[in-house]
Structures are given as C-alpha cells and as structure tokens.
Amino acid sequence: MKKRILISVYDMEIGGVERSLINMLEHFDYERYEVDLFIFSHQGDLLSQLPPKVRLLPEKGGFTVFRKPMKQCLQEGRIAGVVVRLLVKVIADAKARRLKLSEGSGYIQLQLVSKYMSMLLPSIDDNRYDAAISYAWPHDFMLKRVKAAKKLAWIHTDYTQLQIDNAVDEAMWAGYDGIASISEACTDAFLSRYPALSDKIFLMENITSPAYIRSKAMEEGAGGMDSSSFNLVSVGRLSYVKGFDMAIEAMRLLSAKGLDGVKWHIVGFGGSEGELRAQIAEYGLEDRVILHGKKQNPYPYMAACDLYVQPSRYEGKAVTVTEAQIIGKPVLITDYPTSGSQVHDGIDGMICEANAGSIAEAVERLYRDAALRERLAAAVKGTDFGNAGELAKLYGWIEGAAPEREVESYAYKRHAGRAAQG
C-alpha cells in the first residue's frame, strides 16, 4: 500500500523555493507514495506547472489571510484574521524596539502571524498522513493542525541573517520530527542559532532539472535585450534581501566610468519595485537598468546574458545561480555567508564583497576580460547538475531510516569548535 504524504506551501508565485518544489514533485516516486499538496493561497504562475500525479487540495478562504491585504480580508469578512494581524503588529513592533532590530518588525510579524493564525484555523483534512512536510512558511500550521505519523519542515535561508525572535522560532522547530536543510552552509547557520536541534537536521539539496532548464532557455522570450550591449542579468524577488538597490548603485558607478555598453536586466517582481524605479530615475539610468517584471520563464534572459549576477545580501542557496550555471553562463555573486556553497571563487564563478563599489569593480573586470568569462563558463559546462538522487534521503526519512549525518555533523562540529575557541 502506498504511503500518504502531505506537503504545504503558501502560494506558487515565481520564486526559487517554489521552483525547487516543482522540481522535487516532478521527480517524486509516485509508485510508492500518494502526494497531497496544500497551497494556502491558490495564486502564482507556477500553479500551472504542478505534475498531474500530485493531488492539489482545494483552497479554503480562511487560510489566505496570512498575507492577503487586510482591506481585502475585511471585505471578505475575515474579521478574526484581521484582528490577529493587527494585534501581532503591535506585539511585533514592541519586540523589534526591545531587540533593537535595524530592519524593523517584518520578520517577527511573519513569525507571530504563523503562530497565532494556526491556532485559530481548522484542520484541512481529518485523514492521518504517514508524513507531513511543511516546505515553506507558515510552518506552525502543519505542526498544529495536521495529523501525521511524522512531520518535517524545510529551511531555505541563512538563519544568522534573519532578524527574528529566536526563542519563538526554536520552540516551533523543536516540535518537528525532522528538519531538511538545502545546503551545508544553511545547516551551519541554523545550528549556530539552534545547536540543540542538531539531532533533527539533515541535508537535502534542492532538486534541479538540467534538461528542463536548458530546454526552456532555448525558447523565445528575452524581449528588451540588445545583443550589441554587454548584458548583465539578475533574477529574483524585488526585495531588500536580493540587493538590487546595490546593483543600481553599481551601475551608476559603471556609468560614471564611461562603460556605456553595459546594461543590467532584472527579472522579477516584489514590494521594492517602486523604490527601485525611483532610484533608477534619480540616477537617470532608465536605459541602463531595465526592470522586466514577472516572467514565468526567466531562462531565455539568462541564456542571452553575458554575465549572470546575484547581488544578494544573503541567501540560503540561490536557485537562480545554479540555473545560470546549468545554462553555461559565467556568474558573479556577492559574498553572502553561504556563497561558498555555490561558487568556488575564480574557478566556476566570481565572488565579490556585498557593496556597490565591489560589485562595480567585479563587473568591470569581467566586462574587460573575455578570457576570464570564457574560463568560468567552461568550468560549469561539463558539470552534471542533476541530483534527483537527493530524494533518497527524503524517502529514507519517511521510511524511518536515520539520515546520513556526515555533512551535518561536520557543520555542527565546525560551529562547536568556533564556540570553544571564542
């Protein structure tokens, strides 16, 4: 008899986490497992890419209040959800002031909304699953409102960079039977905050599908790119974390140096779009920095670029960097704490400091040195990025086998060693 698995995610908007989920579901063993997918809000262009063997559970209106605008929630009669979110904002603002968080209360609000809304919402299914997997925020719901023999949550980011209430966070993670981490660097960062959870965590890299990515890259769709220019491309949500404000500042510096042939194409959407457009206008870079908006298929832009750039302030393991390498492009990334898990500096990519000046210098170097770009691209063209075998780790966890601990133990020991020295 097949085992029943439930996986949850908030929505299927275009993003690295959501694309990695699609890749995992494409490679799942449906001969052994029945997979139900619960999506809190049925929105996002990636909904259409769900494999047919996954059973998508129906959307329930009350579950969309986690992120939906409060005005819309009021119009829909979601009064309890609005009250919770207003109270959470007050509590989170107070905590952020007490903890002196430079980025404000945004992440704490997400924590508390997840915690308290999950207490109010009903269970989605009376059936009991063999395993429940919370693939992304909100994690509290799967913990409190789903019946399952065992429960797993996923981490996709660098937890040393999140301005959150760690006590609240640790209590939530401790409730899970297992925690999957997408990279050794993510594991190391997580355990530096929560060393007591080391026995729960195991490494499972994001599943990639090189054949799919290369085929999509060959499609038409890189509108607005001029082959006579030196084209930089970045893909990601328009948010502070992704560092596109630093990219625009770097372009201002490159323009001041007279590198008029360089153009920066940014593919993505998000809450920072207005601020980024204002910054572009302030510097007079409308023809040099182009915001292309949301694209269901960003790969033609990657394929048409001369250099892929990831100017992030922090990442877990940027899916887009691996995708650009799969397409055979030279990449430049900033030295966010987990950068070494993706790029060997000077071998299969370049790493620079996370500031506009360093980004501009690195871009200029790569612009002027075609041989270096070709060497970096050649280093990744022979690499097999396929890793569907990673799913064996998940199957082993579901079946009750202890995950392999080599990488996680190394990360934990490394943290423990630093703590002993410090």
N, C-alpha and C positions, 0 to 999 in steps of 0.2 A: 504494500500500500504506500502511495506517495505521502510524503510529509508536507504539511501545510505551513507556508511561510507568509508572513505579513511584513510589508515594507512600507514606510511612510516618508513623505517629503512634503514641504509646504506647497510649492507650486512647480510648474515646469517652464518657468521663464528661462531664457537663454543665459546660461552660466556654466562655469566649469564643473560645479558639483552636479548640476542636473545632467550635463552631457556625460559625466562619468557614470551616473546611474543608468542612463540609457545603454551605455556600452556594457555595463555589468549585466543588465537584463537581456541584452542581445545574446550573451554567451552563457546564460544560465542553463542548468541541466533540467529541462522540463520533463524528462523521463523519470526523474527521481523526486521532483518537487512540484507542488502546485503553488503558484505565487500570486497572492493578492497584493494590490498596490492601493494604498490610501493616500490621496492627494487632498490636502486640506482645502485648497482653492484651485478649481479646475481652470487654470489660466496658464498661458505660456505657449510659445510656438513649438516647444519640444513635445507637447502632448501628442501631436500627430505622429511622432516617431516611436511611440511605445510599441514593443513587439506584440503581435497578436496573441501570443500564448499567455501574456500577463492579464489577469482579471482586474480591471480597474473598478474599484468600489465607487458607488455613487457619491456625489458631493452632498454634504449636509450644510445648510446655510449658516448655522450657528458656529461652524468650525472655521469660517472665513474671517472672523473678527480679529484674528491675531495681527494682521497687517492692513486690513482694509481701512480707508479713511473713516474717521469717526462720524463725520457728517453722513456718509453713506450708511454706516451702521445704524444711525438714528432713523434714517429714512426707511430702513428695512425692519425697524422695530427691535433691534438687538440692544436693548436698554442695559441689560446686565453686563454685556461685553463692554459697552461704553463706560459704565460706572467703574468696572475693574481697571480699564486702561487709564482713566483719569486719576484714580487712587494710586495706581502704580507709578504714574508720572510724578506725583507729589513725593512718594516714598523714594523713588529713584533719584530725583533731584536733590533730596536731602542727603542721601547716601553719597552721591557724587561730590557734594560740597564737603562732607566729612572726610572722604577719602582723597580729596583734592585731585580729582581726575581732570586732566587737561582737555580731554575730548568730551566732557560733559556726561550726561546720564544715559545716552542712547543704548549702550550695550546692557546696562543694568535694567533698563526698561524691558528689553527683549527677554532677559532672564526672568523677571518677575511676571511679565505677561504670560510667558510659558508656564510658570509655576502655578499661578492663581487661576488662569483660564482653564487649565487642565483639570483643576478641582471641580469646576462648575459644569464642564461638558459631559455628556453621557458617553457610554462605551459605544464604539462604532459597530460592534458585532458581538453577539452572545456566544459565538463559537470560540473554542480554545485552539490556539495555534501551537504548532511544535516549536516555532521560533518567531519572534517579533524583532524586526530590525528598524530602528529609527535612523534613517540615513542622513538626515539633516534636521536642524531646528524646525519646530519646537520638540525637544526631547522629552519633556515631562509627561506629555500626553501618553506616549507609548508605555511609559513606566507605570502610570496610574490608571489608565482606562482600557488596557488591552489584556486579555487573558492569554498567557503563553507559558509553555514549559520553561523557556529561557528567553532572555532579552539581550539584545546587542545594540549599542549606539556607535556612531561613526564620528571621528574627528577629522576635519579637513583643513585646519589652520594652525597657526603658531600661537599657542596659548600664553606665551610670555608677552605678547603684544596686545592682548585684549584688556581693556580697562573695565573690569567686571568685579563683582563681589565674589571672591574665590570661595568663601565659606558656603554660600548658596550653591555655587557651581559644584563643589566637591560632594555635597550631600546628594545632589541629583545623580552624578556619575556613579557614586557608590551604590546606588540602587540597581544598577545594571549588572548582569552576569558577565558581560564581556564588553570590551571597547576596541574597535578596529581603528588603526591609525594608518594614514596613507603614505607615510614615509618615516624613516628613522629619525629625521630632524624633527618631525611633528611629535613623535614619541618622546624624544629627548626634552622638547619644550614642555610638553604636557606633564611629564613626570617631575620636571623642575618645580612645577606648581603643586602637583598632587602625587608625591612619591609613595603614599600609602596605597595607591591604586595600581602599583606595578604588576600585581598578580593577575589583573583583569585584561591588560592590554596586549594586543598582538598586531603585527604589521601585515597589512594587505594593501598593496599599491592599487591606484586607480587602474581599471581595465582600459586598455587602449585598443583601437581597431585600425591599424595602419591602412589596410586595404580600403576601408570605407573613407577614411580621411583623404587619402590620395585620389580616390575617385571623385569625391566632392570637390576637391581642389581644382579638378580639370573642367568643372562646369563654368559657364559664363556667369558673370555677376560682379566683377570688380569695377563697377562704374565709378567714374570720377578719378581714376588713376591714370597718370600720364607717363608713358614709358620713357619719355625723354628726361624725366626727373629722377633723382635718387630718392626712392620711396621707402620711408620708414612706415611700418605698420605695427599697431598695438591693438589687442582685442581684450575687452573686459568691461565690467560694470563701471559706469561713471560714478566713482566714489572716491573719497579721500584716500582710502587704503591703496587704491591702484596707482596713485601718484601721477595722474595725468596733468595736474597743475604744474608739477616739476617738469614734465615733458614740454609744456607750453613755454615755460621759462627757459628751458634749454634751447628751444627753437628761437626764442628772442636773442639768445647769446650767439647762436649759429648765424642768424641773420645779420647781427652786428659785425660778424667776422667776414661777411660777404659771401657766405655759402648759399647763394640764391637758388641753386639747383636742388636743394633738399626740401622735401615735403613730408609732413607727418600725417598719416591717415589713422584715425582712431575709430574702431568699430565697436559699438556697444551703446548701452543706454543706462540711465540711472538718475538718482536725485541730484547729482552735482552738475548736470548738464547746463543749467542756467549760469552757474558760477564760471564754468569753463568757457562758455561762449562769451561772457563778459570779459574774461581775461584775454581771450583771443582778440576781441575787438579793441581792448585797451592798448594792446601791443601792435595793432594793425597787421595781424597775421592771418587774416581771413583766407588768403590764397596759399598759405603755407601750412596751416594746421586745419585739417578737414575732419569734422565730426560726421561720420556716415550713419550714425544711429544704429538701431537694432537690425541685425541681419541673421536670418535663420541659418544661412550658410556663409560663415566668415572665411572659409578656406580659400576661395579664389583671391581674396585680398592678400592672404598670406603667400599664396603662390606667386602673386605679381610683385611682391616687395623685394627690395634689395637687401633689407635688414629688418629682422623682427626684433622689437624692443619691448621689454617688460619692465616699466619704471616703478614697480610697486614699492610701497613702504614695508609691507610684509605679506607673506603668502604661506600656505601650507606646502603645497607642491603645485605650482601653476600648470593646469592642464594645457593652456594655450602654448606654453613654452615647448612642451613635448610635442604638441601638434605641429608647430612650426618646424621642429627638427625632423619630424616624420616626413614633412613635405620637402625637406632638404635645404632649409634656409639657415644662414648664419644668424645667431641670436646674441643679443646684448641684454643682460638683466642687471638689476641693482643688487647690492649686497645685503638683501634682507636676510634675517638669520638662517633661513632654511635654503638659501640659494645654492649652497654646495651640494645639496641632494639632487640637483638637476643639471648643473653645468660645472665642468672642470675648466677653470679659467684659463684661457689661452689655448685650449685643446679642442673642445667641441662647442665653444661659445666664449663670450667675454663677460666679466663681472666688473661693475664699477660702483663707486660709492653712491648712496641714495640721496643725491642732491643735484640741482640743475647744472651746476658747473661741471661736475664729474661726468654727468650724462652727456653734456655737450662735447666735452673733450673726447669721450669714447666714441661718440657718433662721428666726430670729425676724423678721428684716427681711422675708423673703419671705412669712412667715405673715401679717404685718400689712399687707402691700402687695399686694392682689389685682390692682391695675392693672399692677404690675411683672410679676407672674406671667403675666398675660394677654399682655403685650407680648413677653415671652421666648418664650412658646408660639407666638404669632403669627409670630414671626421664623422658626420652623422648619417651620411647617405648609405653607408654599409651596415648600419646598426639595425638589428631586429628589435623593434619596439613592441612587438606583440607579447602580451603577457596574460592571456586568458587562463593560464595555469594557476594564477593567483587565486582563482576561485576555489581551488582545492583546499585552501586554508579556511575559507568560509564553510565549505561543506564539512570539513573536519570538526569545526567548532559546533556546527549544528548537530552533528552525529555524536558529539561528546568527547572527541579526541582532544587532547591538550595541544594547543597551537605551538608551533616551533618557537623557541624563545631566544634563539641566538642573537638576533638583531636587537630585540627589545632589551635583553639582559645587558648587551654591550652599551646601549644608550643609558640605561639606568645606572650601570656601574660608572659610566663616564660622569654622570651628574653627581653620583655619590662621592666620586673621587674629588671633584671640584669642591663639593661641600666640605669634605675633610680637610682640604688644603686651605679653605677660606676661613 
